[in-house]
């Protein structure tokens, strides 16, 4: 019985880790896109 509980806890922790990893990578992607957009506008303004 305890083995089943630990296995379900491990899978839950795995899903939480995957979700948090996806959230972090999504935030990083948005930040990168904004930085890229700003640099592109700065380049256009310089030209």
Backbone bond lengths (Angstrom), bond angles and torsions (degrees), N, CA, C in turn:
res aa  C-N    CA-C-N  psi(-1)  N-CA   C-N-CA  omega(-1)  CA-C   N-CA-C  phi
1 X - - - 1.470 - - 1.528 110.66 -
2 X 1.338 115.58 -45.20 1.468 118.01 -177.96 1.529 110.73 -66.39
3 X 1.350 116.19 -30.18 1.469 119.41 179.46 1.526 109.85 -63.92
4 X 1.343 116.36 -41.92 1.464 120.51 179.95 1.529 109.99 -62.29
5 X 1.336 116.18 -42.20 1.471 120.41 -178.72 1.529 109.99 -63.38
6 X 1.327 117.03 -45.38 1.468 119.45 -178.78 1.529 110.55 -65.49
7 X 1.325 117.10 -36.44 1.462 119.87 179.41 1.522 110.36 -65.44
8 X 1.331 117.12 -44.13 1.471 119.32 179.46 1.523 110.18 -66.02
9 X 1.337 117.31 -36.56 1.466 119.94 177.41 1.517 110.33 -64.47
10 X 1.332 117.05 -40.34 1.460 120.73 179.69 1.522 110.93 -65.03
11 X 1.333 117.16 -41.87 1.460 119.31 179.48 1.525 110.18 -66.95
12 X 1.349 116.82 -37.68 1.463 120.27 177.41 1.517 110.11 -62.78
13 X 1.334 116.77 -44.39 1.465 120.76 179.40 1.523 109.59 -62.30
14 X 1.326 116.73 -38.69 1.465 120.89 179.60 1.529 110.02 -62.94
15 X 1.329 116.41 -45.30 1.465 119.88 179.85 1.523 110.71 -63.58
16 X 1.327 116.99 -40.87 1.472 120.65 179.45 1.520 109.58 -63.59
17 X 1.354 116.12 -41.64 1.465 119.77 178.87 1.519 110.43 -62.78
18 X 1.325 117.06 -42.94 1.466 120.77 -179.56 1.529 109.93 -64.53
19 X 1.331 116.66 -42.49 1.467 119.83 -179.38 1.517 110.97 -64.39
20 X 1.340 117.00 -44.55 1.462 119.62 -179.63 1.530 110.11 -66.61
21 X 1.334 116.33 -36.65 1.469 119.84 177.77 1.525 110.17 -63.28
22 X 1.336 116.53 -42.87 1.460 120.24 178.86 1.525 110.68 -64.06
23 X 1.330 116.23 -41.61 1.465 119.76 -179.75 1.523 110.44 -63.01
24 X 1.337 116.66 -43.64 1.466 120.69 -179.34 1.518 110.31 -64.46
25 X 1.334 117.22 -44.60 1.470 119.72 -179.24 1.528 110.77 -66.07
26 X 1.345 116.39 -33.76 1.469 119.60 177.70 1.526 110.12 -64.57
27 X 1.330 116.33 -45.36 1.475 120.67 178.96 1.527 109.90 -61.69
28 X 1.346 116.27 -42.14 1.464 119.65 179.36 1.526 110.57 -63.23
29 X 1.320 116.49 -41.16 1.465 120.05 179.87 1.526 110.76 -62.96
30 X 1.335 116.52 -42.71 1.472 120.33 179.30 1.519 109.88 -63.21
31 X 1.344 116.65 -43.89 1.464 120.06 179.34 1.518 110.73 -62.37
32 X 1.341 116.83 -41.86 1.464 120.35 179.38 1.524 110.64 -63.59
33 X 1.323 116.56 -41.37 1.462 120.29 -179.97 1.528 110.23 -63.44
34 X 1.334 117.39 -41.39 1.463 120.54 179.24 1.522 110.71 -65.56
35 X 1.344 116.26 -41.31 1.465 119.75 178.53 1.517 110.21 -63.01
36 X 1.325 116.12 -43.32 1.462 121.05 179.35 1.525 110.30 -61.37
37 X 1.333 116.03 -43.65 1.467 121.19 179.41 1.531 110.27 -61.36
38 X 1.330 116.49 -44.29 1.464 120.34 -179.87 1.524 110.90 -63.31
39 X 1.337 117.11 -43.82 1.465 120.00 -178.93 1.529 110.34 -65.96
40 X 1.331 117.11 -36.90 1.471 120.48 178.28 1.533 110.02 -64.31
41 X 1.322 116.75 -43.48 1.467 120.19 178.79 1.518 110.59 -65.06
42 X 1.337 116.60 -39.59 1.467 120.43 179.03 1.526 109.72 -63.56
43 X 1.325 116.88 -40.51 1.462 120.86 178.74 1.521 110.65 -64.57
44 X 1.331 116.57 -42.39 1.461 119.99 179.53 1.527 110.22 -65.09
45 X 1.334 116.78 -38.75 1.461 120.22 179.51 1.539 109.48 -67.31
46 X 1.343 116.81 -36.35 1.461 120.19 179.30 1.529 110.26 -67.77
47 X 1.323 115.76 -35.75 1.469 119.24 178.82 1.523 109.32 -73.79
